[in-house]
Amino acid sequence: MKTAYDFTVDDEEYPDEAYSFETIWGTDYLKYAAEDAADFYYTKHAAEDPKLFPLVINLYGKGILLGSFEVIVEFEPVFSAGEKK
């Protein structure tokens, strides 16, 4: 079962500038829900409204502020090899 949340980034105003998303993380795991919110923001909205990490994710459930979380992004290199001919 998924849980629906709203969130704002940094000092954006709720509800006017809020984003909505769903995640598998319920209210007992808000840290992970905030990470999913940051991923949602990065994937869906960063190109049109880029903000630099770390972000402050303000997480709302049913219009109530559940918590504010600072989220960082970690980049790990990925290596791919192909046979040289």
N, C-alpha and C positions, 0 to 999 in steps of 0.2 A: 504494500500500500504506500502511495506517495503522499507527502505532506506539501501543501501549498504555502508559500511565503511571499512577502514583498520585501524589497530591500532598496536602500539608497546607498550611494557611494559618496564618501567624504561628507561634505556639508550640503548635499542636495536636500531639498525640502520634501517631506512626506505629507500627503500622498501625491502631490503634483508631479514630482520627478522620480517616482518609484518604478522599479521593475518588478515583474511577477515571474515566478518560476516554481517548479515542483522538484522535490528530491525524495530520496528514500529515507533521509535522516529526519527523525521526529524531534520533538522539543527536548528530549533528553540528550541529544547530540548536536547542539547548536553550533559548536565549533566546526563540525563537518558540513553542516548546512551552509555556514558562512563561506567555507571553501568552495562548495558547489555554486554558491551565488557569485563568487569572484570568477569562477570558470565560465559561468553563464554570461556574465558581463564581458569578459575578455573575448569570448567566442562570438557573441551576438552584437555587441555595441562598441567595442574598443576602436574599431576602424572609423566610426562616425563621431565618436566622442572620446578620443584617447586621453586616459589619465595614467599617470605613472604609478607603479607599485612602489612602496606598499600602499594599499587602499584601506580605508576604513569602511567596512561593510556594516551598515545599520540594518538589522534583521527584524522584520515585523511579522507577526502572526495575528490575523483577524484585526488589524489596525492597531495592535499594541506592540510597542517596542520591546523586543525580547532580549536584545543585547547588541553591543557594538564590538566588532572584532577587527583587529589589524591583520591584514592578509598580505603576505609576501608571495612572490613567485620565484620558483627555483627552476633554473634552466640547466638541464644536463645534456651534454653532447651525445649525439647518436651517430655511430659510425656504420657505414655500409661499404661493402667491398664487392667488387666484381672481378672476374678473371681477366687479366690483361692479355690481350692477343697480340 
